[in-house]
């Protein structure tokens, strides 16, 4: 009986997809516009795992605030001692006509440095995430194509191929597996410009907070370097009051996240 019901559900979903066709760009617009709350504060644990299985754990506080014009995000490293006090500020405009702005404060030199656009493909603080992957990419930065659908870990997903419009991007394409029910990519494969798969993203945990779905744990694996980065949320608060003064580059050296 259970098997019959499951097959019936699959048929209904398949018929719905046929009757209500979507395109890759329509799906990615839904993903981009998915509700994430106006602001959040969270504590992150970043675990770096090298090819020998050796781990390094970093604790990070994050605040984010968004409006109709931009998304502002501030990272502050709390531990261990070699990265404590490092801060990274990103201001990402919603409009495609404007460039993202990023700044890095390094306590070792007591100076705020602007992260240039040419550094967007550099890896962030020894992790497997580039500066570009720390932000929410605008839909029109890439060409998107719906290439299929499949079940991933028991969840029905669209498969969308995305190719950057910029020749400065380090990837040839990205294949995303997007859960249809929550509009979150739960897997993504990154390919070089020669077509070789070089990175793999997997969402390990999703959790709903006050009606908003949050990625609670993810893993990014660099297949070439045999290196992994695991990000896990330890504490999160949504739609909290956050002062705009936290996101000032001129105050980055002094600012604190409480």
C-alpha positions as CSV (number, residue, x, y, z in Angstrom):
1,X,0.0,0.0,0.0
2,X,2.8,2.4,1.0
3,X,4.6,1.7,-2.3
4,X,1.5,2.4,-4.3
5,X,1.0,5.7,-2.6
6,X,4.6,6.7,-3.2
7,X,4.3,5.9,-6.9
8,X,1.1,7.9,-7.1
9,X,2.9,10.9,-5.6
10,X,5.7,10.6,-8.1
11,X,3.1,10.5,-11.0
12,X,1.3,13.6,-9.6
13,X,4.6,15.6,-9.3
14,X,5.7,14.5,-12.8
15,X,2.4,15.6,-14.3
16,X,2.6,19.0,-12.4
17,X,6.0,19.6,-13.9
18,X,4.8,18.9,-17.3
19,X,1.7,21.1,-17.0
20,X,3.6,23.9,-15.3
21,X,6.9,24.1,-17.1
22,X,9.7,26.2,-15.6
23,X,13.0,27.5,-17.0
24,X,16.4,27.6,-15.3
25,X,16.3,31.3,-14.9
26,X,12.8,31.1,-13.3
27,X,14.0,28.6,-10.8
28,X,17.0,30.6,-9.9
29,X,14.9,33.7,-9.4
30,X,12.7,31.7,-7.0
31,X,15.9,30.6,-5.1
32,X,17.2,34.2,-5.0
33,X,13.9,35.7,-3.8
34,X,13.3,33.0,-1.2
35,X,12.6,34.5,2.2
36,X,15.7,34.5,4.4
37,X,14.6,37.1,6.9
38,X,15.6,40.8,7.0
39,X,18.5,40.1,9.4
40,X,20.3,37.4,11.4
41,X,23.0,36.8,14.0
42,X,24.7,33.5,14.2
43,X,27.6,31.6,15.5
44,X,29.4,29.4,13.0
45,X,31.9,26.6,13.4
46,X,34.2,26.2,10.5
47,X,36.1,22.9,10.3
48,X,39.0,22.6,7.8
49,X,40.1,19.0,7.0
50,X,43.2,18.3,5.0
51,X,44.1,15.2,2.9
52,X,45.6,13.5,5.9
53,X,42.3,13.9,7.8
54,X,43.8,16.5,10.2
55,X,41.2,19.1,11.4
56,X,41.4,22.7,12.3
57,X,38.3,24.3,13.9
58,X,37.5,28.0,13.8
59,X,34.6,29.8,15.6
60,X,33.0,32.7,13.7
61,X,30.3,35.2,14.6
62,X,28.2,36.5,11.7
63,X,25.7,39.3,11.3
64,X,23.7,40.0,8.1
65,X,21.2,42.7,7.2
66,X,19.3,43.1,3.9
67,X,17.0,45.6,2.3
68,X,15.8,46.4,-1.2
69,X,19.2,47.8,-2.2
70,X,21.8,45.5,-0.7
71,X,22.8,42.6,1.5
72,X,25.4,43.4,4.2
73,X,27.4,40.7,5.9
74,X,30.1,40.8,8.6
75,X,32.2,37.9,9.7
76,X,34.3,38.1,12.9
77,X,36.7,35.2,13.8
78,X,36.6,34.4,17.6
79,X,39.1,31.5,17.7
80,X,41.7,30.0,17.6
81,X,44.3,32.6,18.5
82,X,46.0,32.7,15.0
83,X,42.8,34.1,13.4
84,X,41.1,35.7,16.4
85,X,40.0,39.3,15.5
86,X,40.0,38.8,11.7
87,X,37.0,40.5,10.2
88,X,35.5,40.4,6.8
89,X,32.8,42.8,5.6
90,X,30.8,42.3,2.4
91,X,28.3,44.7,0.9
92,X,26.5,43.2,-2.1
93,X,24.1,45.3,-4.1
94,X,20.9,43.8,-5.4
95,X,21.3,45.7,-8.6
96,X,23.3,44.0,-11.3
97,X,24.7,47.4,-12.3
98,X,26.8,47.7,-9.2
99,X,29.8,45.7,-8.0
100,X,30.1,44.0,-4.6
101,X,32.4,45.7,-2.1
102,X,34.6,43.8,0.4
103,X,37.0,44.6,3.2
104,X,39.3,42.5,5.4
105,X,40.7,43.6,8.7
106,X,43.8,41.7,9.8
107,X,44.8,42.4,13.5
108,X,48.4,41.3,12.8
109,X,48.9,44.5,10.7
110,X,46.1,46.5,12.3
111,X,44.8,47.6,9.0
112,X,41.7,47.4,6.9
113,X,42.3,46.2,3.4
114,X,39.9,46.4,0.5
115,X,39.5,43.1,-1.3
116,X,39.8,43.9,-5.0
117,X,37.5,42.4,-7.6
118,X,40.4,40.4,-9.0
119,X,40.6,38.6,-5.7
120,X,37.0,37.3,-5.8
121,X,38.3,33.8,-6.9
122,X,40.8,33.6,-4.0
123,X,40.0,31.2,-1.2
124,X,38.7,32.7,2.0
125,X,40.9,32.2,5.1
126,X,42.3,28.8,4.0
127,X,38.8,27.4,3.4
128,X,37.4,25.8,0.2
129,X,35.1,28.7,-0.3
130,X,36.1,31.6,-2.5
131,X,35.2,35.2,-1.7
132,X,32.7,35.0,-4.5
133,X,31.0,32.1,-2.9
134,X,30.4,33.9,0.4
135,X,27.8,36.1,-1.2
136,X,24.5,35.6,-2.7
137,X,25.0,35.7,-6.5
138,X,22.6,37.7,-8.6
139,X,20.6,35.7,-11.1
140,X,21.6,37.7,-14.1
141,X,25.4,37.1,-13.5
142,X,25.0,33.6,-15.1
143,X,23.1,31.8,-17.8
144,X,20.9,29.1,-16.3
145,X,19.4,26.1,-18.0
146,X,17.1,23.5,-16.5
147,X,18.6,20.1,-17.5
148,X,16.4,17.7,-15.5
149,X,15.1,16.6,-12.2
150,X,15.8,13.8,-9.8
151,X,15.3,12.7,-6.1
152,X,18.3,13.5,-3.9
153,X,18.2,12.0,-0.4
154,X,14.5,11.4,-0.8
155,X,13.7,15.0,-1.9
156,X,12.6,16.0,-5.4
157,X,15.0,18.4,-7.0
158,X,15.4,20.5,-10.1
159,X,18.8,20.2,-11.8
160,X,20.0,23.5,-13.1
161,X,23.2,24.2,-15.0
162,X,24.7,27.7,-14.5
163,X,27.4,29.3,-16.6
164,X,29.0,32.6,-15.6
165,X,28.7,35.5,-18.1
166,X,32.2,36.7,-17.0
167,X,35.3,35.1,-18.4
168,X,37.0,36.0,-15.1
169,X,35.1,33.2,-13.3
170,X,37.3,30.2,-12.4
171,X,34.5,27.7,-13.1
172,X,33.3,26.5,-16.5
173,X,29.9,25.7,-15.1
174,X,28.0,24.7,-11.9
175,X,25.3,22.0,-11.6
176,X,22.8,22.7,-8.8
177,X,20.3,20.2,-7.3
178,X,17.6,22.5,-5.9
179,X,14.9,21.1,-3.6
180,X,11.5,22.0,-5.0
181,X,9.8,22.3,-1.6
182,X,12.2,24.8,0.1
183,X,14.0,26.3,-3.0
184,X,17.5,25.5,-1.6
185,X,20.3,23.9,-3.5
186,X,21.2,20.8,-1.5
187,X,24.0,19.7,-3.8
188,X,26.2,21.5,-6.3
189,X,29.0,20.3,-8.6
190,X,31.6,22.8,-9.8
191,X,33.5,22.1,-13.1
192,X,36.7,23.6,-14.5
193,X,36.7,25.3,-17.9
194,X,38.0,22.0,-19.3
195,X,35.0,20.1,-18.0
196,X,36.6,18.4,-15.0
197,X,34.6,18.3,-11.7
198,X,36.8,20.1,-9.2
199,X,34.5,20.9,-6.2
200,X,31.4,19.4,-4.6
201,X,29.0,21.1,-2.2
202,X,26.6,19.1,0.0
203,X,24.1,20.4,2.4
204,X,24.1,18.1,5.4
205,X,21.3,19.7,7.5
206,X,18.4,22.0,6.9
207,X,16.3,23.5,9.7
208,X,13.2,25.7,9.8
209,X,13.3,28.7,12.1
210,X,10.0,30.7,12.4
211,X,8.9,29.6,8.9
212,X,12.3,30.3,7.3
213,X,14.5,27.5,6.1
214,X,18.2,27.8,7.0
215,X,21.2,25.7,5.9
216,X,22.4,24.5,9.3
217,X,25.4,22.4,8.0
218,X,27.2,22.2,4.7
219,X,30.3,20.6,3.3
220,X,32.5,22.0,0.5
221,X,35.0,19.5,-0.9
222,X,37.9,20.5,-3.1
223,X,38.4,17.3,-5.1
224,X,41.7,18.4,-6.6
225,X,43.3,19.4,-3.3
226,X,41.5,16.6,-1.3
227,X,40.5,19.2,1.2
228,X,37.2,19.9,2.9
229,X,35.5,22.7,4.7
230,X,32.5,22.1,7.0
231,X,30.3,25.0,8.1
232,X,27.8,24.4,10.9
233,X,25.5,26.9,12.6
234,X,25.7,26.6,16.4
235,X,23.3,29.4,17.2
236,X,21.1,31.6,15.1
237,X,18.6,34.4,15.6
238,X,16.5,35.8,12.8
239,X,14.9,39.2,12.3
240,X,16.8,40.8,15.1
241,X,17.7,44.5,15.4
242,X,21.1,45.2,13.9
243,X,22.7,48.7,13.7
244,X,23.9,49.9,10.3
245,X,27.0,51.1,12.0
246,X,28.3,47.5,12.2
247,X,28.8,47.5,8.4
248,X,31.0,50.6,8.2
249,X,34.5,49.9,6.6
250,X,35.9,52.8,8.6
251,X,34.8,51.2,11.9
252,X,35.8,47.7,11.0
253,X,38.9,47.7,13.2
254,X,36.9,48.7,16.3
255,X,33.5,47.0,15.6
256,X,32.4,44.1,17.9
257,X,29.6,41.6,17.4
258,X,27.7,41.0,20.7
